[in-house]
Amino acid sequence: MEINYKNIKVIGFDADDTLWVNETYFRDAELEFAKLLGAYETANKIDQELFKKEMDNLELYGYGVKGFVLSMVEMALEISNYNVSNKTLEAILNIGKDMINKPVELLDGVEEVLKTLSKNYRLILATKGDLLDQERKLEKSGLIDYFHHIEVLSDKKEANYSKLLNHLDINPSEFLMIGNSLKSDVLPLVNIKAHAIHVPFHTTWAHEEVSEKESNGKAYKTVSGLRGILKFLN
Amino acid sequence: MEINYKNIKVIGFDADDTLWVNETYFRDAELEFAKLLGAYETANKIDQELFKKEMDNLELYGYGVKGFVLSMVEMALEISNYNVSNKTLEAILNIGKDMINKPVELLDGVEEVLKTLSKNYRLILATKGDLLDQERKLEKSGLIDYFHHIEVLSDKKEANYSKLLNHLDINPSEFLMIGNSLKSDVLPLVNIKAHAIHVPFHTTWAHEEVSEKESNGKAYKTVSGLRGILKFLN
């Protein structure tokens, strides 16, 4: 299906795993967490339980490192049957602090793409992470001047994007979202008649995976790397 | 000094302790926390140390309940010399969950003021809390239809407000901020030549207190309750 990008006024970029590495750090943190609790359960079981705990707490804590750390602490208490040592818990807090302090590792082509597109479009960063974390990453990334501003969404569902478009005072057909998550950055946009381009990242959090059925027959493009966008827009 | 409100296009409202009770819940949480750790230190010492810990972690965690809970956990480990029980730590996590689940208690006059002002101005909620928390509170409050959108600021300093005005595409003289914190909702605005009205709340977090000197000779109004705003604007 041909997609008409002529009306685009604003382009939203997802941040984590679209502009810079993020999920990899969560995977590393989970490995470290499983190692710390190795006396109580297998790594596989800990991984599963942590995911369940995160899902249980998602409505309460939302996305981002702080909620992740709170879920790890809670799970460490439970899976150890309330026997985990204070030093292990401190190590868990430090996993979170290290994550927050990680350097920003840009993905391939990011600077070139932003530089090109920022000449003709208003670019915004649209993220469901923690605002402070994302501002810090944007600062470290050196990309701040390409973006008009950051939009933080508490979730990335259709209603959140509709609110965003209302806030930007534009029509759905004037908005293009670019991101690595089909579930969060692509399908909700297509469903509200906005545009989306999917740029997959090699690792996807289980929560972000969608079934084939959900993504079937939807009008969006997939490119293998961010530079691929420039084939459609410039 | 007379202030000219004629040019105002957008009015920003602080949320916590301006529209609804918040600080009181933090004070209650601190009391509960001190009680849980009563075996290790006096309530007064615990209070002081917790504030210090929050300030140490502020750059890392930012504002909001999740960072507050992470600071409580860290402090419990340290102040107990790594002897605090797993059950006590669980109780600390639950203090946080209870805070997030608290009902929204509107302050006096809020609905009337928003209803009146929303007819002639674009109203936004400008908060440095956690977006998810604030969206949840706004939902519970029944006030959601009065606001064009929520703006989350990672901090409320001059630079953050300048970014906000840029994002709203308005001049400083077209913006009025209303809030309970001199430090966060009033002085930075006055300093960038925007407008501000101060509506004090009975409890102020130590971090939000400012000295007389800082607030001397700045052009802003103070009203004793939210309804007082309607004397100047309607």
Boltz contact constraints between the chains, C-beta under 6 A:
constraints:
  - contact:
      token1: [A, 60]
      token2: [B, 100]
      max_distance: 6.0
  - contact:
      token1: [A, 62]
      token2: [B, 132]
      max_distance: 6.0
  - contact:
      token1: [A, 66]
      token2: [B, 66]
      max_distance: 6.0
  - contact:
      token1: [A, 74]
      token2: [B, 93]
      max_distance: 6.0
  - contact:
      token1: [A, 77]
      token2: [B, 86]
      max_distance: 6.0
  - contact:
      token1: [A, 77]
      token2: [B, 90]
      max_distance: 6.0
  - contact:
      token1: [A, 82]
      token2: [B, 86]
      max_distance: 6.0
  - contact:
      token1: [A, 86]
      token2: [B, 77]
      max_distance: 6.0
  - contact:
      token1: [A, 86]
      token2: [B, 82]
      max_distance: 6.0
  - contact:
      token1: [A, 90]
      token2: [B, 77]
      max_distance: 6.0
  - contact:
      token1: [A, 93]
      token2: [B, 74]
      max_distance: 6.0
  - contact:
      token1: [A, 100]
      token2: [B, 60]
      max_distance: 6.0
  - contact:
      token1: [A, 131]
      token2: [B, 152]
      max_distance: 6.0
  - contact:
      token1: [A, 131]
      token2: [B, 154]
      max_distance: 6.0
  - contact:
      token1: [A, 132]
      token2: [B, 62]
      max_distance: 6.0
  - contact:
      token1: [A, 132]
      token2: [B, 154]
      max_distance: 6.0
  - contact:
      token1: [A, 135]
      token2: [B, 154]
      max_distance: 6.0
  - contact:
      token1: [A, 149]
      token2: [B, 167]
      max_distance: 6.0
  - contact:
      token1: [A, 152]
      token2: [B, 131]
      max_distance: 6.0
  - contact:
      token1: [A, 152]
      token2: [B, 152]
      max_distance: 6.0
  - contact:
      token1: [A, 154]
      token2: [B, 131]
      max_distance: 6.0
  - contact:
      token1: [A, 154]
      token2: [B, 132]
      max_distance: 6.0
  - contact:
      token1: [A, 154]
      token2: [B, 135]
      max_distance: 6.0
  - contact:
      token1: [A, 167]
      token2: [B, 149]
      max_distance: 6.0
